[in-house]
Amino acid sequence: MSSENNNTYDVMDSGGGISIDHAKNSKKTLWRMIKALAPQKWLMLIAFLFATLGVLLNLWAPNIFADAINIIFEGVALSFSEGTAISIDFGRLSEVILLLIGVYLFSSIFSYFQEYAMASVSQKLVLSLREQVSEKLTKVPLKFYDTNQKGQILSRVANDLERVNEILRDAIMRLFTSAITIVGAVILMLRIDRTLTLIGVGAIVIGLVITMLVGIKSNKIFTDRQRSVGIFNTKIEEYFSGQVEIKAFNLEQEFIGQTKNSIDQLYRDDKKAQFIMFAIMPIIRLFNQIGYVMIAGLGAIFVIRARISIGQILSFFQYIQMSQEPLTEASFLFNSLQSAIASAERVFEIIDEEEMEEDSQVNSRIKAPKGNISFENVQFGYGKELLMDGVDFEVKAGQKVAIVGPTGAGKTTLINLLMRFYETTSGSIKVDGVDTKKMSRHYLRSLFGMVLQDSWMFEGTVSENIAYGRHRASKSEIVDAARMARADHFIRTLPNGYDTVMNDENASLSQGEKQLLCIARAILTNPPILLLDEATSSIDTRTELEIQKAMDHLMKGKTSFVIAHRLSTIKNADVILVMKEGNVVEVGDHETLLQKDGMYSELYNSQFAS
């Protein structure tokens, strides 16, 4: 039973139900996995060789065991027939026992080398896939991250690759050894007695057929159970994510009632599923035991008639057991292999993703970047659908630009086009008169400093986070940048000051403090152009006032684009870009746009007039 339990983990979901993952194109993915394994064919050949030797020794062991039993039985039988004291040939028996120990010893050694070799094969394959995926994730366009959930990407990179590693290491070799064991055991059983073989194999096959029929009939039960698990998980997630709203509207009792209904339904479906699951092994065990009884009874008759020896009947039972384990676990192994192929397919989907156009041959540079920006008839869209059509505007070096508009107007898209996270469909974007497509992405992005709405921090010290865009910055430069961003004071209150490590366990920094660190990061890199995505939207009023002077000082002589909702930011801008449905519909300063009585005036009156 232990071996069976060990081989079911790949096809069980977290609640104990059967969850089999299927690939869209199993043959294509399997062939691709085989080709990926080609560089390690010799190591795999060694693994298969050791596995074969180990199985052959295991198959030989019952024969040796039978010889030992026969030696003992012959000595006892001879003593009884002659009426003398029991006399066993311990010399022969010792030789046989030593041979049996040697067989088991070498079988274990071969098994160790086989598992070690196969583990090396799987680890090298997964290492190669991880490297390919990691490289691909740096080359895919931003659209890939916009159209795929982060959780799905992380699952493919971590869970799917680990599943491929585990199953490749275990399932493939176990299927191979199981096949050899079954064939070898059946051949050796046939050599002992065909009638007993027919009974033994027949009982196993009948049990497996009934199990398969039960499994087919139970598909709907497991589907219902998985649906109930999903509904229950959704309810729990709703509670954790919406507990404030639930309590604010006094909906606790209603939510408890809904959750209880989902729990009750899950209990009913789980009960049915568990009944089916736990019925499978007793069915297999029942028919196996029926086979044992029939073999024992008939075998005893054959021994009495001297058709077979007592040692042979005992070795026959061992061969039956050796063939039962692979047969009973075969379905689990096949399901595990299917799951691995499905996981590999999802990994290959990432590897096959379209990459950004290579720009290593493009090397235009600006000798002394000033920060003049121009959009000239820029169009952008996914496929044939244009999201941005004919955008034209010009920003002079050192100007502060506020980008305003309703949600979905294209404000973030404009920033992404500037950084070449997206490529324009037509038209051109120029920095100091040079088309950004004539610059490498690496060089272009070095001209920009960005402060994102969600302040991203990686695991490392506060100093390392501030110096993320300029790793060779000195400690004094880091401290100066923090002072300019008004972050120095709170940094020094941390347990280890600038050397405090930021990680999941040390998540005491507020969103405002994290944003101050991002601003310090932008100050340190000192680029000619700044892109601020709601740079102060999550900072309290007092903190905003503290950093306003530092930001004004930072933006002097730099072109600054700010996606802004704060009136103070918008009014102080030299240029306001008003966006609607992907296009820049108005350009001007605050007073000029108010006098136009257009969309900006409408936005201002609806949001800020009070």
Phi, psi and omega per residue, in radians:
M1 nan -0.555 -3.119
S2 -1.075 -0.732 -3.137
S3 -1.143 -0.589 3.133
E4 -1.185 -0.772 -3.126
N5 -1.110 -0.646 -3.110
N6 -1.159 -0.354 -3.040
N7 -1.852 0.210 3.136
T8 -1.821 -0.086 -3.007
Y9 -1.125 -0.495 -3.057
D10 -1.326 -0.322 -3.075
V11 -1.999 0.261 3.129
M12 -1.902 2.386 3.037
D13 -1.470 3.114 -3.032
S14 -1.137 -0.349 -3.135
G15 -1.679 0.020 3.104
G16 1.745 -0.027 3.132
G17 -1.513 2.900 3.139
I18 -1.458 2.205 -3.109
S19 -2.313 1.682 -3.057
I20 -1.719 2.201 -3.118
D21 -1.658 2.281 -3.113
H22 -2.033 2.423 3.079
A23 -1.406 2.685 3.100
K24 -1.267 -0.647 -3.140
N25 -2.402 1.467 -3.031
S26 -1.086 -0.756 -3.077
K27 -1.093 -0.803 -3.121
K28 -1.106 -0.773 -3.130
T29 -1.160 -0.730 3.134
L30 -1.088 -0.748 3.125
W31 -1.119 -0.645 3.129
R32 -1.201 -0.648 3.077
M33 -1.124 -0.694 3.123
I34 -1.095 -0.750 3.115
K35 -1.137 -0.620 3.117
A36 -1.175 -0.454 3.131
L37 -1.494 -0.166 -3.067
A38 -0.928 -0.725 3.140
P39 -1.084 -0.299 -3.111
Q40 -1.936 0.451 -3.056
K41 -1.069 -0.633 -3.114
W42 -1.232 -0.671 3.098
L43 -1.161 -0.665 3.085
M44 -1.162 -0.687 3.116
L45 -1.068 -0.713 3.091
I46 -1.097 -0.742 3.130
A47 -1.074 -0.780 3.134
F48 -1.158 -0.627 3.119
L49 -1.118 -0.846 3.116
F50 -1.095 -0.679 3.132
A51 -1.102 -0.752 3.139
T52 -1.103 -0.786 3.125
L53 -1.077 -0.724 3.130
G54 -1.102 -0.738 3.135
V55 -1.157 -0.759 -3.136
L56 -1.067 -0.688 3.097
L57 -1.155 -0.708 3.096
N58 -1.094 -0.639 3.117
L59 -1.247 -0.489 3.136
W60 -1.320 -0.534 -3.022
A61 -0.974 -0.792 3.130
P62 -1.055 -0.587 3.085
N63 -1.108 -0.746 3.112
I64 -1.142 -0.718 3.103
F65 -1.059 -0.706 3.110
A66 -1.076 -0.691 3.102
D67 -1.068 -0.724 3.140
A68 -1.109 -0.773 3.127
I69 -1.107 -0.731 -3.133
N70 -1.109 -0.676 3.109
I71 -1.067 -0.795 3.126
I72 -1.129 -0.814 -3.093
F73 -1.108 -0.713 3.134
E74 -1.094 -0.723 3.125
G75 -1.112 -0.762 3.138
V76 -1.159 -0.797 -3.115
A77 -1.088 -0.718 3.136
L78 -1.116 -0.708 3.133
S79 -1.117 -0.726 3.131
F80 -1.154 -0.724 -3.099
S81 -1.185 -0.582 -3.113
E82 -1.671 -0.124 3.121
G83 1.214 0.501 -3.136
T84 -1.913 3.056 3.083
A85 -1.146 2.636 -3.109
I86 -1.070 2.215 -3.121
S87 -2.277 1.990 -3.122
I88 -1.976 2.447 3.128
D89 -1.365 1.488 -3.076
F90 -1.177 -0.396 3.086
G91 -1.105 -0.937 3.097
R92 -1.083 -0.731 -3.110
L93 -1.075 -0.719 3.123
S94 -1.095 -0.746 3.126
E95 -1.057 -0.760 -3.123
V96 -1.151 -0.751 -3.134
I97 -1.123 -0.739 3.099
L98 -1.085 -0.699 3.092
L99 -1.089 -0.735 3.137
L100 -1.106 -0.750 3.093
I101 -1.078 -0.748 3.117
G102 -1.075 -0.712 3.124
V103 -1.083 -0.824 3.137
Y104 -1.131 -0.645 3.140
L105 -1.118 -0.882 -3.126
F106 -1.193 -0.566 3.075
S107 -1.078 -0.732 3.110
S108 -1.150 -0.700 3.120
I109 -1.107 -0.817 3.122
F110 -1.084 -0.675 3.128
S111 -1.107 -0.714 3.121
Y112 -1.082 -0.857 -3.119
F113 -1.135 -0.622 3.108
Q114 -1.122 -0.815 -3.121
E115 -1.160 -0.679 3.122
Y116 -1.116 -0.786 -3.138
A117 -1.119 -0.745 -3.110
M118 -1.217 -0.620 3.071
A119 -1.097 -0.683 3.095
S120 -1.116 -0.720 3.122
V121 -1.065 -0.875 -3.090
S122 -1.139 -0.708 -3.131
Q123 -1.161 -0.684 3.119
K124 -1.180 -0.669 3.096
L125 -1.117 -0.832 -3.120
V126 -1.148 -0.639 3.063
L127 -1.038 -0.795 3.120
S128 -1.081 -0.763 3.139
L129 -1.148 -0.707 3.122
R130 -1.082 -0.737 3.132
E131 -1.118 -0.726 3.122
Q132 -1.129 -0.738 -3.141
V133 -1.161 -0.784 -3.137
S134 -1.051 -0.768 3.117
E135 -1.136 -0.711 -3.124
K136 -1.110 -0.712 -3.090
L137 -1.133 -0.358 3.068
T138 -1.511 -0.207 -3.055
K139 -1.917 -0.227 -3.124
V140 -1.303 2.623 3.089
P141 -1.210 2.853 -3.128
L142 -1.051 -0.439 3.136
K143 -0.983 -0.595 3.140
F144 -1.051 -0.747 -3.131
Y145 -1.317 -0.470 3.112
D146 -1.291 -0.536 -3.046
T147 -1.751 -0.031 3.103
N148 -2.181 2.400 3.109
Q149 -1.214 2.477 -3.135
K150 -1.006 -0.704 -3.129
G151 -1.059 -0.669 3.132
Q152 -1.178 -0.734 3.135
I153 -1.109 -0.814 3.129
L154 -1.079 -0.673 3.133
S155 -1.101 -0.700 3.134
R156 -1.189 -0.741 -3.089
V157 -1.215 -0.683 -3.059
A158 -1.725 -1.148 -2.994
N159 -1.158 -0.826 -3.076
D160 -1.133 -0.721 3.124
L161 -1.157 -0.671 3.118
E162 -1.172 -0.638 3.106
R163 -1.143 -0.732 3.086
V164 -1.034 -0.761 -3.136
N165 -1.063 -0.856 -3.082
E166 -1.122 -0.815 -3.039
I167 -1.294 -0.662 3.101
L168 -1.098 -0.671 -3.122
R169 -1.187 -0.643 -3.011
D170 -1.868 -0.928 -2.934
A171 -1.161 -0.795 -3.074
I172 -1.070 -0.845 -3.118
M173 -1.173 -0.613 -3.140
R174 -1.214 -0.637 3.052
L175 -1.093 -0.732 3.139
F176 -1.108 -0.872 -3.127
T177 -1.170 -0.578 3.108
S178 -1.118 -0.746 -3.138
A179 -1.083 -0.808 3.126
I180 -1.109 -0.734 -3.119
T181 -1.088 -0.798 -3.117
I182 -1.095 -0.863 -3.123
V183 -1.076 -0.822 -3.124
G184 -1.112 -0.757 -3.125
A185 -1.121 -0.732 3.140
V186 -1.131 -0.744 3.114
I187 -1.055 -0.794 -3.124
L188 -1.208 -0.580 3.070
M189 -1.179 -0.684 3.109
L190 -1.102 -0.602 3.100
R191 -1.148 -0.549 3.131
I192 -1.345 -0.955 3.115
D193 -2.908 2.207 -3.102
R194 -1.205 -0.679 -3.106
T195 -1.106 -0.824 3.121
L196 -1.099 -0.645 3.120
T197 -1.102 -0.771 3.139
L198 -1.051 -0.744 3.140
I199 -1.146 -0.842 -3.088
G200 -1.105 -0.896 -3.125
V201 -1.162 -0.668 3.135
G202 -1.052 -0.754 3.129
A203 -1.092 -0.724 3.133
I204 -1.125 -0.805 -3.098
V205 -1.106 -0.749 3.128
I206 -1.053 -0.768 3.108
G207 -1.064 -0.724 3.137
L208 -1.182 -0.709 3.134
V209 -1.081 -0.802 3.121
I210 -1.088 -0.705 3.109
T211 -1.073 -0.752 3.126
M212 -1.106 -0.722 3.121
L213 -1.115 -0.730 3.091
V214 -1.093 -0.722 3.131
G215 -1.083 -0.734 3.135
I216 -1.114 -0.784 -3.127
K217 -1.163 -0.457 -3.044
S218 -1.575 0.005 -3.114
N219 -0.971 -0.761 -3.119
K220 -1.112 -0.661 -3.139
I221 -1.100 -0.774 3.141
F222 -1.221 -0.585 3.079
T223 -1.119 -0.781 3.108
D224 -1.076 -0.690 -3.134
R225 -1.135 -0.764 3.132
Q226 -1.111 -0.645 3.089
R227 -1.113 -0.723 3.124
S228 -1.144 -0.678 3.075
V229 -1.065 -0.754 3.125
G230 -1.082 -0.756 3.129
I231 -1.114 -0.760 3.135
F232 -1.103 -0.790 3.128
N233 -1.072 -0.676 3.113
T234 -1.080 -0.744 3.136
K235 -1.100 -0.754 3.131
I236 -1.133 -0.727 3.125
E237 -1.110 -0.701 3.111
E238 -1.042 -0.679 -3.120
Y239 -1.151 -0.820 -3.099
F240 -1.176 -0.663 -3.095
S241 -1.460 -0.413 -3.061
G242 -2.165 0.465 -3.072
Q243 -1.132 -0.565 3.122
V244 -1.116 -0.822 -3.140
E245 -1.133 -0.701 3.139
I246 -1.046 -0.776 -3.129
K247 -1.285 -0.629 -3.124
A248 -1.103 -0.614 -3.133
F249 -1.711 0.212 3.106
N250 0.943 0.780 -3.098
L251 -1.839 0.334 -3.097
E252 -1.016 -0.847 -3.081
Q253 -1.131 -0.709 3.114
E254 -1.116 -0.714 3.131
F255 -1.160 -0.709 3.108
I256 -1.053 -0.716 3.121
G257 -1.102 -0.783 3.122
Q258 -1.105 -0.734 3.138
T259 -1.135 -0.699 3.124
K260 -1.092 -0.700 3.103
N261 -1.063 -0.753 -3.140
S262 -1.186 -0.629 3.104
I263 -1.150 -0.759 3.141
D264 -1.102 -0.739 3.133
Q265 -1.144 -0.702 3.095
L266 -1.103 -0.686 3.125
Y267 -1.078 -0.793 -3.123
R268 -1.124 -0.811 -3.130
D269 -1.179 -0.656 -3.141
D270 -1.163 -0.636 3.127
K271 -1.093 -0.765 3.110
K272 -1.118 -0.775 -3.103
A273 -1.130 -0.743 -3.141
Q274 -1.129 -0.650 3.113
F275 -1.049 -0.779 3.131
I276 -1.138 -0.797 -3.099
M277 -1.039 -0.821 -3.068
F278 -1.402 -0.117 3.081
A279 -1.459 -0.398 -3.037
I280 -1.126 -0.910 -3.091
M281 -1.137 -0.714 3.058
P282 -1.045 -0.605 3.106
I283 -1.122 -0.837 3.119
I284 -1.069 -0.782 -3.106
R285 -1.116 -0.670 -3.135
L286 -1.042 -0.871 -3.103
F287 -1.221 -0.577 3.052
N288 -1.086 -0.757 -3.124
Q289 -1.201 -0.631 3.049
I290 -1.057 -0.739 3.094
G291 -1.077 -0.736 3.110
Y292 -1.030 -0.800 -3.105
V293 -1.070 -0.791 -3.126
M294 -1.135 -0.725 3.141
I295 -1.161 -0.711 -3.137
A296 -1.104 -0.778 -3.124
G297 -1.155 -0.869 -3.123
L298 -1.197 -0.642 3.131
G299 -1.099 -0.676 3.111
A300 -1.079 -0.721 3.103
I301 -1.087 -0.751 -3.120
F302 -1.135 -0.621 3.116
V303 -1.169 -0.752 3.128
I304 -1.072 -0.676 -3.139
R305 -1.433 0.050 3.133
A306 1.120 0.424 3.081
R307 -1.293 -0.648 3.039
I308 -2.410 2.865 -3.137
S309 -1.615 2.886 3.100
I310 -1.093 -0.623 3.102
G311 -1.140 -0.657 -3.138
Q312 -1.166 -0.706 -3.141
I313 -1.142 -0.641 3.096
L314 -1.203 -0.710 3.092
S315 -1.164 -0.558 3.108
F316 -1.074 -0.752 3.099
F317 -1.057 -0.654 3.106
Q318 -1.137 -0.717 3.114
Y319 -1.149 -0.636 3.083
I320 -1.056 -0.807 3.125
Q321 -1.106 -0.712 -3.141
M322 -1.111 -0.579 3.138
S323 -1.479 -0.433 -3.128
Q324 -1.198 -0.814 -3.069
E325 -0.997 -0.896 3.121
P326 -1.083 -0.649 -3.120
L327 -1.192 -0.737 -3.110
T328 -1.258 -0.498 3.141
E329 -1.657 -0.040 -3.083
A330 -1.038 -0.764 -3.106
S331 -1.106 -0.690 3.108
F332 -1.133 -0.699 -3.141
L333 -1.148 -0.730 3.113
F334 -1.120 -0.718 3.104
N335 -1.122 -0.678 3.090
S336 -1.098 -0.730 3.132
L337 -1.135 -0.709 3.073
Q338 -1.045 -0.749 3.139
S339 -1.099 -0.709 3.120
A340 -1.134 -0.706 3.131
I341 -1.124 -0.723 3.103
A342 -1.100 -0.728 3.104
S343 -1.119 -0.770 3.122
A344 -1.087 -0.663 3.134
E345 -1.068 -0.734 3.127
R346 -1.161 -0.618 3.085
V347 -1.169 -0.757 3.132
F348 -1.117 -0.532 3.099
E349 -1.077 -0.671 3.077
I350 -1.185 -0.794 -3.118
I351 -1.057 -0.544 -3.112
D352 -1.534 -0.007 -3.129
E353 -1.051 2.573 3.128
E354 -1.166 2.341 -3.122
E355 -1.653 2.813 3.008
M356 -1.111 2.605 -3.139
E357 -1.087 2.297 -3.120
E358 -1.094 2.339 -3.132
D359 -2.250 0.438 -3.121
S360 -1.158 -0.404 -3.131
Q361 -1.457 -0.170 -3.125
V362 -1.632 2.139 -3.035
N363 -2.448 0.483 3.092
S364 -1.152 2.430 3.122
R365 -2.343 2.794 3.109
I366 -1.862 2.173 -3.051
K367 -1.075 -0.859 3.140
A368 -2.325 1.496 -3.066
P369 -1.012 2.260 3.124
K370 -1.868 -0.660 3.107
G371 1.946 0.352 3.019
N372 -1.255 2.273 -3.106
I373 -2.169 2.375 3.052
S374 -2.460 2.374 2.988
F375 -1.846 2.172 -3.086
E376 -2.120 1.776 3.111
N377 0.874 0.855 -3.072
V378 -1.364 2.278 3.027
Q379 -2.120 2.510 3.124
F380 -2.640 2.477 3.090
G381 -3.025 2.979 3.056
Y382 -1.722 2.041 -3.112
G383 1.207 -2.333 -3.100
K384 -1.511 -0.311 -3.095
E385 -1.421 2.086 -3.136
L386 -1.549 2.202 3.060
L387 -1.626 -0.496 -3.129
M388 -2.264 2.178 -2.996
D389 -2.322 1.952 3.038
G390 1.200 0.814 3.140
V391 -1.439 2.196 3.140
D392 -2.337 2.190 2.970
F393 -2.910 2.854 -3.133
E394 -2.377 2.372 3.116
V395 -2.153 2.242 -3.138
K396 -1.477 2.727 -3.116
A397 -0.978 2.357 3.082
G398 1.514 -0.089 -3.131
Q399 -1.381 2.604 3.041
K400 -1.710 2.181 -3.061
V401 -2.030 2.158 3.057
A402 -1.787 2.241 3.115
I403 -1.826 2.082 -3.099
V404 -2.224 2.792 3.138
G405 2.711 2.865 3.135
P406 -1.187 2.942 3.097
T407 -1.024 2.316 3.138
G408 1.463 0.191 -3.109
A409 -1.340 -0.315 3.131
G410 1.928 0.268 -3.097
K411 -1.094 -0.867 3.140
T412 -1.170 -0.611 3.113
T413 -1.060 -0.682 3.122
L414 -1.051 -0.782 3.109
I415 -1.105 -0.746 -3.132
N416 -1.116 -0.597 3.090
L417 -1.208 -0.668 3.100
L418 -1.042 -0.713 -3.092
M419 -1.499 -0.041 -3.064
R420 1.068 0.562 2.911
F421 -1.226 -0.582 2.977
Y422 -2.015 2.658 3.062
E423 -1.815 2.421 3.130
T424 -1.175 2.597 3.078
T425 -1.318 -0.714 3.059
S426 -2.728 3.034 -3.063
G427 1.427 -3.045 -3.098
S428 -2.507 2.630 3.019
I429 -2.054 2.222 -3.060
K430 -2.125 2.488 3.009
V431 -2.037 2.047 -3.077
D432 0.915 0.690 3.072
G433 1.442 -0.051 -3.125
V434 -1.799 2.206 3.114
D435 -1.065 2.261 -3.101
T436 -1.093 -0.417 3.123
K437 -1.279 -0.232 3.089
K438 -1.593 -0.045 3.064
M439 -1.855 2.627 3.026
S440 -1.212 2.633 3.131
R441 -1.045 -0.675 -3.123
H442 -1.053 -0.809 -3.135
Y443 -1.199 -0.774 -3.118
L444 -0.991 -0.798 -3.067
R445 -1.246 -0.327 3.074
S446 -1.248 -0.266 3.128
L447 -1.454 -0.182 -3.039
F448 -1.997 2.540 2.924
G449 -2.038 2.363 -3.034
M450 -2.205 2.366 2.988
V451 -2.095 1.922 -3.053
L452 -1.466 2.788 3.111
Q453 -1.103 -0.795 3.067
D454 -1.608 1.879 -3.057
S455 -1.242 1.973 -3.073
W456 -1.644 2.231 3.079
M457 -2.170 2.412 3.085
F458 -1.781 2.920 -3.130
E459 -1.245 2.052 -3.099
G460 2.939 -3.122 -3.127
T461 -1.305 2.899 3.083
V462 -1.049 -0.733 3.124
S463 -1.046 -0.773 -3.129
E464 -1.132 -0.608 3.114
N465 -1.209 -0.700 3.105
I466 -1.161 -0.674 -3.092
A467 -1.549 0.318 -3.059
Y468 -1.034 -0.654 -3.132
G469 -1.543 -0.063 -3.133
R470 -2.643 1.441 -2.958
H471 -1.120 -0.423 -3.075
R472 -1.612 0.196 -3.138
A473 -1.129 2.488 3.125
S474 -1.374 2.885 -3.140
K475 -1.079 -0.700 -3.129
S476 -1.134 -0.658 3.106
E477 -1.157 -0.671 3.114
I478 -1.120 -0.789 -3.138
V479 -1.126 -0.732 3.114
D480 -1.056 -0.744 3.123
A481 -1.106 -0.718 3.125
A482 -1.133 -0.669 3.112
R483 -1.127 -0.761 3.126
M484 -1.091 -0.546 3.134
A485 -1.555 0.116 -3.121
R486 1.038 0.568 -3.126
A487 -1.852 -0.225 -3.039
D488 -1.053 -0.690 -3.064
H489 -1.082 -0.902 -3.083
F490 -1.262 -0.481 3.101
I491 -1.103 -0.711 -3.103
R492 -1.234 -0.281 3.082
T493 -1.480 -0.158 3.115
L494 -1.242 2.758 -3.063
P495 -0.876 -0.770 -3.120
N496 -2.106 0.420 3.106
G497 0.996 -2.257 -3.118
Y498 -1.206 -0.272 3.136
D499 -1.673 0.133 3.089
T500 -1.158 2.254 -3.141
V501 -1.452 2.273 3.120
M502 -1.748 2.107 3.093
N503 -2.691 -3.023 -3.101
D504 -1.085 -0.559 -3.118
E505 -1.364 -0.343 -3.118
N506 -2.072 1.145 -3.049
A507 -1.829 0.667 -3.048
S508 -1.445 -0.187 -3.129
L509 -1.233 2.404 3.081
S510 -1.325 2.906 3.115
Q511 -1.088 -0.649 3.115
G512 -1.117 -0.716 3.119
E513 -1.159 -0.688 3.081
K514 -1.099 -0.668 -3.126
Q515 -1.210 -0.585 3.051
L516 -1.089 -0.674 3.093
L517 -1.129 -0.660 3.094
C518 -1.133 -0.659 3.107
I519 -1.173 -0.691 3.070
A520 -1.082 -0.662 3.098
R521 -1.059 -0.765 3.135
A522 -1.182 -0.655 3.113
I523 -1.102 -0.720 -3.093
L524 -1.136 -0.705 -3.120
T525 -1.248 -0.445 3.045
N526 0.879 0.960 -3.136
P527 -1.441 2.839 3.132
P528 -1.312 -0.327 -3.101
I529 -2.247 2.359 3.124
L530 -2.012 2.434 3.052
L531 -2.128 1.986 -3.065
L532 -2.040 2.001 3.134
D533 -1.731 1.646 -3.092
E534 0.893 0.926 -2.994
A535 -1.017 -0.491 -3.097
T536 -2.112 0.277 -3.030
S537 -1.167 -0.482 -3.083
S538 -1.878 0.259 -3.140
I539 -1.833 2.415 -3.111
D540 -1.136 2.883 -3.020
T541 -1.029 -0.745 -3.121
R542 -1.118 -0.775 3.128
T543 -1.126 -0.670 3.132
E544 -1.090 -0.713 3.129
L545 -1.148 -0.628 -3.138
E546 -1.146 -0.682 -3.069
I547 -1.562 -0.179 -3.079
Q548 -1.046 -0.756 3.133
K549 -1.122 -0.724 3.129
A550 -1.121 -0.683 3.134
M551 -1.188 -0.704 3.100
D552 -1.087 -0.715 3.105
H553 -1.139 -0.723 -3.138
L554 -1.094 -0.702 -3.029
M555 -1.421 -0.108 3.090
K556 -1.117 2.190 3.141
G557 1.381 0.062 -3.136
K558 -2.117 2.486 3.029
T559 -1.362 2.209 -3.047
S560 -2.217 2.169 3.043
F561 -1.840 2.206 -3.114
V562 -2.192 2.076 2.956
I563 -1.391 1.847 -2.915
A564 -2.210 2.594 2.993
H565 -2.146 -0.175 -3.112
R566 -1.461 2.323 -3.074
L567 -1.069 -0.699 -3.114
S568 -1.065 -0.701 3.137
T569 -1.144 -0.748 -3.084
I570 -1.196 -0.794 -3.083
K571 -1.149 -0.563 -3.107
N572 -1.454 -0.052 -3.106
A573 -1.311 2.513 3.051
D574 -1.269 -0.641 -3.115
V575 -2.322 2.390 3.058
I576 -2.033 2.176 3.053
L577 -1.760 2.029 3.135
V578 -1.716 2.125 -3.047
M579 -1.990 2.526 3.089
K580 -2.624 2.169 3.089
E581 0.926 0.698 3.042
G582 1.589 -0.153 -3.084
N583 -1.992 2.637 3.003
V584 -1.474 1.925 -3.036
V585 -1.698 -0.375 3.116
E586 -2.534 2.520 3.106
V587 -2.386 2.322 3.108
G588 2.851 -3.080 3.062
D589 -1.605 3.141 -3.017
H590 -1.026 -0.922 -3.079
E591 -1.128 -0.742 -3.121
T592 -1.070 -0.772 -3.099
L593 -1.235 -0.575 3.078
L594 -1.130 -0.684 -3.141
Q595 -1.176 -0.481 3.121
K596 -1.186 -0.406 -3.139
D597 0.982 0.735 -3.139
G598 -1.865 -2.481 -3.070
M599 -1.164 -0.687 3.129
Y600 -1.078 -0.760 3.107
S601 -1.042 -0.689 3.118
E602 -1.136 -0.782 3.108
L603 -1.113 -0.748 -3.111
Y604 -1.100 -0.816 -3.112
N605 -1.164 -0.564 -3.102
S606 -1.419 -0.464 -3.033
Q607 -1.947 -0.575 -2.959
F608 -2.116 -0.213 -3.001
A609 -1.023 -0.610 -3.126
S610 -1.175 nan nan
